[in-house]
Amino acid sequence: MMAERPDELRSLRKCFGQFTTGVAVVTCRDAAGNPWGVTINSLASVSLDPALLLWSLMRNAPSRKAFESCSAFSVHVLEHRQRPLADRFCRPSSDKFAGLEYASNAMGAPVLGGCLARFDCRPHALIDGGDHVILLGEIVTWDSSDGDPLLYYGGGYRELGRAA
């Protein structure tokens, strides 16, 4: 079935919403050194050897040019108490990093603390994904900790076993 009418697009979106995903924030710096970040739920592992992951970004996202031209990016898998970070990075803002404590990794990408996992990546490929661009990253370093994930299901945030 081709999604051509607005009601079909809503139906397709609802159908996609039946798949529970984790929530992550991806960060980078643009050519001028400005930090950029975006909340995603499109993260997937691709390969262990070489270590690759993918995520997607809307073509009309203000951060698209920064991510398409960056030399490094970091993917932060959020812990269930980090919903404020997810909210911060999914809303339009001229400076999503204002007042936020963060560091930089060895490749220069902004790094957020307290996450369940972090993948520091070099861009590997950009792939046409219709109204999205798919970004493939080569994982250079990674780290993880214990905890419960922040989840996304049915159009809203969730925690394991309960609505958030």
C-alpha positions as CSV (number, residue, x, y, z in Angstrom):
1,M,0.0,0.0,0.0
2,M,1.5,3.3,-1.0
3,A,1.1,6.1,1.6
4,E,-0.2,9.0,-0.5
5,R,-3.0,10.7,1.4
6,P,-2.6,12.4,4.8
7,D,-4.8,9.7,6.5
8,E,-2.6,7.0,5.0
9,L,0.5,8.7,6.3
10,R,-1.0,9.0,9.8
11,S,-1.9,5.3,9.6
12,L,1.7,4.4,8.5
13,R,3.2,6.5,11.3
14,K,0.9,4.8,13.9
15,C,2.0,1.4,12.5
16,F,5.7,2.3,12.8
17,G,4.9,3.5,16.4
18,Q,4.0,-0.1,17.4
19,F,7.8,-0.9,17.3
20,T,9.4,0.0,20.7
21,T,12.8,1.7,20.3
22,G,15.4,3.2,22.5
23,V,16.1,6.9,22.7
24,A,19.4,8.4,21.9
25,V,21.0,11.8,21.4
26,V,23.6,12.3,18.6
27,T,26.1,15.2,18.9
28,C,28.7,16.7,16.6
29,R,30.5,20.0,15.9
30,D,30.1,21.9,12.6
31,A,33.1,23.4,10.7
32,A,33.0,26.5,12.9
33,G,33.2,24.4,16.1
34,N,29.6,24.9,17.1
35,P,28.0,22.0,18.9
36,W,24.9,20.3,17.4
37,G,22.6,17.6,18.8
38,V,19.4,15.8,18.0
39,T,17.2,13.2,19.6
40,I,16.7,10.0,17.6
41,N,15.0,6.7,17.9
42,S,16.3,5.3,14.7
43,L,19.6,3.7,15.9
44,A,20.6,0.2,14.7
45,S,23.7,-1.9,14.8
46,V,25.0,-2.8,11.4
47,S,28.3,-4.7,11.7
48,L,30.8,-5.8,14.3
49,D,33.7,-6.1,11.9
50,P,34.0,-3.4,10.9
51,A,32.1,-1.8,13.8
52,L,29.3,0.2,12.2
53,L,26.0,1.7,13.3
54,L,23.3,3.7,11.5
55,W,20.8,6.3,12.3
56,S,18.5,8.6,10.3
57,L,17.9,12.3,10.3
58,M,15.0,14.3,8.6
59,R,16.2,16.0,5.5
60,N,14.7,19.3,6.7
61,A,16.4,19.1,10.1
62,P,18.3,22.3,11.0
63,S,21.3,20.1,12.1
64,R,21.5,18.2,8.8
65,K,24.4,20.1,7.2
66,A,26.4,19.9,10.5
67,F,26.0,16.1,10.7
68,E,26.6,15.6,6.9
69,S,29.9,17.5,7.1
70,C,31.2,16.7,10.6
71,S,34.4,14.7,11.1
72,A,33.0,12.9,14.2
73,F,29.8,12.3,16.0
74,S,28.8,10.6,19.3
75,V,25.6,8.6,19.9
76,H,24.4,8.6,23.5
77,V,21.9,5.9,24.5
78,L,19.7,7.5,27.2
79,E,18.9,6.1,30.6
80,H,15.3,6.3,31.7
81,R,15.9,9.4,34.0
82,Q,17.4,11.3,31.0
83,R,14.1,12.3,29.5
84,P,14.9,16.0,30.0
85,L,17.9,15.5,27.6
86,A,15.7,13.8,25.1
87,D,13.2,16.7,25.3
88,R,16.0,19.3,25.1
89,F,17.5,17.8,21.9
90,C,14.2,17.1,20.1
91,R,12.9,20.7,20.4
92,P,13.9,23.5,18.0
93,S,16.4,25.8,19.7
94,S,19.2,28.1,18.5
95,D,21.5,26.6,21.2
96,K,20.5,23.3,22.6
97,F,23.8,23.2,24.6
98,A,23.1,26.4,26.6
99,G,23.6,25.8,30.3
100,L,24.4,22.1,29.7
101,E,27.5,20.5,31.1
102,Y,29.3,18.4,28.5
103,A,32.8,17.5,27.5
104,S,34.5,16.7,24.2
105,N,35.8,13.3,23.1
106,A,39.3,12.8,21.5
107,M,37.7,13.5,18.1
108,G,36.1,16.8,19.2
109,A,32.5,15.7,19.4
110,P,30.4,16.9,22.4
111,V,30.0,14.1,25.0
112,L,27.0,13.9,27.4
113,G,27.4,12.2,30.8
114,G,25.2,9.6,32.6
115,C,24.1,7.7,29.5
116,L,23.7,3.9,29.2
117,A,26.0,3.7,26.3
118,R,28.1,5.9,24.0
119,F,29.5,5.3,20.6
120,D,32.1,7.7,19.3
121,C,32.0,7.5,15.5
122,R,33.6,8.7,12.3
123,P,31.2,9.2,9.4
124,H,31.3,6.2,7.0
125,A,28.5,6.8,4.5
126,L,25.4,8.9,3.7
127,I,22.5,7.1,2.2
128,D,19.4,8.5,0.6
129,G,16.4,7.5,2.8
130,G,13.5,9.4,1.2
131,D,12.5,12.2,3.5
132,H,15.5,11.2,5.7
133,V,19.2,10.8,5.2
134,I,20.7,7.6,6.7
135,L,24.1,8.2,8.4
136,L,26.4,5.2,8.7
137,G,29.1,5.6,11.3
138,E,32.3,3.7,12.0
139,I,32.5,3.2,15.7
140,V,35.9,4.2,17.0
141,T,35.3,3.9,20.8
142,W,32.4,2.9,22.9
143,D,31.4,2.6,26.6
144,S,28.4,1.3,28.5
145,S,27.0,1.2,32.0
146,D,24.1,-0.6,33.8
147,G,20.6,0.9,34.1
148,D,17.2,1.0,32.5
149,P,16.7,2.6,29.1
150,L,14.4,5.4,28.1
151,L,12.1,3.9,25.5
152,Y,9.8,5.3,22.8
153,Y,6.5,3.6,21.9
154,G,3.2,4.6,20.5
155,G,4.2,8.3,20.1
156,G,5.5,8.7,23.7
157,Y,8.3,8.0,26.1
158,R,8.1,4.8,28.2
159,E,10.1,3.1,30.8
160,L,10.5,-0.7,31.2
161,G,7.1,-2.0,32.4
162,R,5.4,1.4,32.8
163,A,4.5,4.6,31.0
164,A,6.9,7.4,31.7
